[in-house]
Amino acid sequence: MHSLPAARHLLALRLPEVDLLFGDLRNRYNTSPERSFGAHIAIHPNWPPPSGGTEESLQFLASVCRFTAPFEIALARVGYFHRTVYLAPEPTAPISRLEMRVSKRFPSDRSEAQPFMPQVSMAKGLLPDQAVALGAALEQRIKQRNVLTTVCSELSLMAFEDGQWMTAQSFALGYIPRH
């Protein structure tokens, strides 16, 4: 069986529209390596688990995605958690269902005290005044623009190698190949 090369991996719904509207703010406040691949919702932050990076696992992900219809989300609310500022997607149900399908086969290392919470992290590890400034700037743009809506149509397997994030593989949502 083929295994993925040793690297840090992450399953994510990528949201390029968020970068178009908020990218300058995200780049100013976010210093994490994850900013290098743009705004996203992490579905499984430590995928694959130590024994899960096989071809069979990739086929499982493709199957889950084939039977998950693309869905639309709105980003109209700014949230705060510890020293993190994020955009809260609505509705969360399709994102949570996708995460649950993946986690049934590959349990995440989240604790029951910290259940899955879909979010688009704009910046982590902020000082309180930075969090307030970023939150206010995001809220102002949301008011000017109204609601940002976007369609989630693929799940990306991202790999962190040589100091940068790259797309290792993408899985289209709702795609059923014809034989």
C-alpha positions as CSV (number, residue, x, y, z in Angstrom):
1,M,0.0,0.0,0.0
2,H,1.2,3.5,-0.9
3,S,1.7,5.9,2.0
4,L,1.9,9.7,2.0
5,P,5.3,11.1,2.6
6,A,6.2,12.2,6.1
7,A,4.8,15.7,6.5
8,R,2.2,17.5,8.4
9,H,-1.2,17.2,6.8
10,L,-4.6,18.9,7.1
11,L,-8.0,18.4,5.5
12,A,-9.7,21.7,4.7
13,L,-12.4,23.5,2.8
14,R,-10.5,26.3,1.1
15,L,-12.3,29.7,0.8
16,P,-10.5,31.9,-1.7
17,E,-13.4,34.4,-1.7
18,V,-12.6,35.2,2.0
19,D,-9.1,36.1,1.0
20,L,-10.3,38.5,-1.7
21,L,-12.4,40.4,0.9
22,F,-10.4,40.0,4.0
23,G,-6.9,38.8,2.9
24,D,-5.1,42.1,3.8
25,L,-6.4,42.0,7.3
26,R,-5.6,38.3,7.7
27,N,-2.1,38.8,6.4
28,R,-1.6,41.8,8.8
29,Y,-2.6,39.9,11.9
30,N,-2.0,36.2,11.2
31,T,1.5,35.0,11.5
32,S,0.9,31.3,11.4
33,P,2.2,29.1,8.6
34,E,-1.4,28.2,7.7
35,R,-2.0,31.7,6.3
36,S,0.2,30.6,3.4
37,F,-2.6,28.6,1.8
38,G,-5.3,31.1,2.5
39,A,-8.6,31.2,4.4
40,H,-10.1,27.8,5.1
41,I,-12.2,25.7,7.5
42,A,-10.1,22.9,9.0
43,I,-12.1,19.7,8.8
44,H,-9.5,17.4,10.3
45,P,-6.4,19.3,11.5
46,N,-4.1,16.3,11.9
47,W,-5.0,14.0,9.1
48,P,-3.9,11.4,8.5
49,P,-3.6,9.7,11.9
50,P,-0.3,7.7,12.2
51,S,-1.7,4.7,10.5
52,G,-4.1,6.4,8.0
53,G,-2.1,7.8,5.1
54,T,-2.7,4.9,2.7
55,E,-4.2,4.8,-0.8
56,E,-7.2,3.1,0.8
57,S,-7.6,6.1,3.1
58,L,-7.5,8.5,0.1
59,Q,-10.1,6.4,-1.7
60,F,-12.3,6.6,1.4
61,L,-12.0,10.5,1.4
62,A,-12.9,10.5,-2.3
63,S,-15.9,8.4,-1.6
64,V,-17.1,10.6,1.3
65,C,-16.7,13.7,-1.0
66,R,-18.5,12.1,-3.9
67,F,-21.6,11.6,-1.7
68,T,-21.4,15.1,-0.2
69,A,-23.2,17.7,-2.2
70,P,-21.5,21.1,-2.6
71,F,-23.0,23.6,-0.2
72,E,-23.3,27.3,0.4
73,I,-22.2,29.1,3.5
74,A,-22.5,32.7,4.7
75,L,-19.8,34.5,6.7
76,A,-21.6,37.3,8.5
77,R,-20.4,37.0,12.1
78,V,-17.1,37.6,13.8
79,G,-16.2,35.3,16.8
80,Y,-13.6,35.3,19.5
81,F,-12.1,32.3,21.2
82,H,-9.2,32.7,23.6
83,R,-6.7,34.8,21.6
84,T,-8.2,33.8,18.2
85,V,-10.5,35.9,15.9
86,Y,-12.6,34.0,13.4
87,L,-15.4,34.2,11.0
88,A,-18.3,31.9,11.9
89,P,-19.9,30.1,8.9
90,E,-23.6,29.6,8.7
91,P,-25.1,27.1,8.4
92,T,-22.7,24.8,10.1
93,A,-24.6,21.5,9.6
94,P,-23.1,20.5,6.2
95,I,-19.6,21.2,7.4
96,S,-20.2,19.3,10.6
97,R,-21.7,16.3,8.7
98,L,-18.6,16.2,6.4
99,E,-16.3,16.3,9.5
100,M,-18.3,13.6,11.2
101,R,-18.1,11.3,8.1
102,V,-14.3,11.7,8.0
103,S,-13.9,11.3,11.8
104,K,-15.9,8.1,12.0
105,R,-13.1,6.4,10.1
106,F,-10.3,8.6,11.3
107,P,-11.1,10.0,14.8
108,S,-9.5,13.3,15.4
109,D,-7.6,14.2,18.6
110,R,-10.2,16.7,19.7
111,S,-11.5,16.1,23.2
112,E,-15.2,16.0,24.1
113,A,-14.6,19.2,26.0
114,Q,-13.6,20.9,22.7
115,P,-16.0,19.5,20.0
116,F,-15.6,20.4,16.4
117,M,-16.5,24.0,15.7
118,P,-16.4,25.1,12.1
119,Q,-14.6,28.5,11.7
120,V,-12.5,30.5,9.4
121,S,-9.6,31.5,11.6
122,M,-8.4,35.0,10.7
123,A,-5.6,35.2,13.3
124,K,-4.4,33.3,16.4
125,G,-2.3,34.2,19.4
126,L,-3.3,37.9,19.4
127,L,-2.9,40.4,22.1
128,P,-6.3,41.7,23.4
129,D,-5.9,45.1,21.6
130,Q,-5.0,43.3,18.4
131,A,-8.1,41.0,18.6
132,V,-10.3,44.1,19.2
133,A,-8.8,45.9,16.2
134,L,-9.0,42.9,13.9
135,G,-12.6,42.1,15.0
136,A,-13.7,45.7,14.5
137,A,-12.1,45.9,11.0
138,L,-13.8,42.6,10.0
139,E,-17.2,43.8,11.3
140,Q,-16.9,47.0,9.4
141,R,-16.2,45.2,6.1
142,I,-19.0,42.8,6.7
143,K,-21.4,45.8,7.3
144,Q,-20.1,47.5,4.1
145,R,-20.4,44.3,2.0
146,N,-23.4,42.7,3.8
147,V,-23.0,38.9,3.9
148,L,-20.2,37.1,2.1
149,T,-21.6,33.8,0.7
150,T,-19.5,31.2,-0.9
151,V,-19.9,27.7,-2.2
152,C,-17.8,24.9,-0.7
153,S,-17.2,22.5,-3.6
154,E,-14.0,20.6,-2.7
155,L,-12.1,19.2,0.2
156,S,-8.3,19.7,0.0
157,L,-5.6,17.6,1.6
158,M,-2.9,20.1,2.4
159,A,0.7,19.1,3.2
160,F,3.3,21.3,5.0
161,E,6.7,20.6,3.5
162,D,9.8,22.6,3.2
163,G,8.2,25.5,5.2
164,Q,5.1,26.0,3.0
165,W,1.7,24.6,2.6
166,M,0.8,22.8,-0.7
167,T,-2.2,21.0,-2.0
168,A,-1.4,17.3,-2.0
169,Q,-4.8,16.3,-3.4
170,S,-8.3,17.7,-3.9
171,F,-11.6,15.9,-3.7
172,A,-14.6,17.4,-5.5
173,L,-17.8,17.4,-3.5
174,G,-20.7,15.7,-5.3
175,Y,-18.6,14.4,-8.1
176,I,-19.5,10.9,-9.2
177,P,-17.3,9.7,-12.1
178,R,-19.0,8.0,-15.0
179,H,-17.6,4.6,-16.1
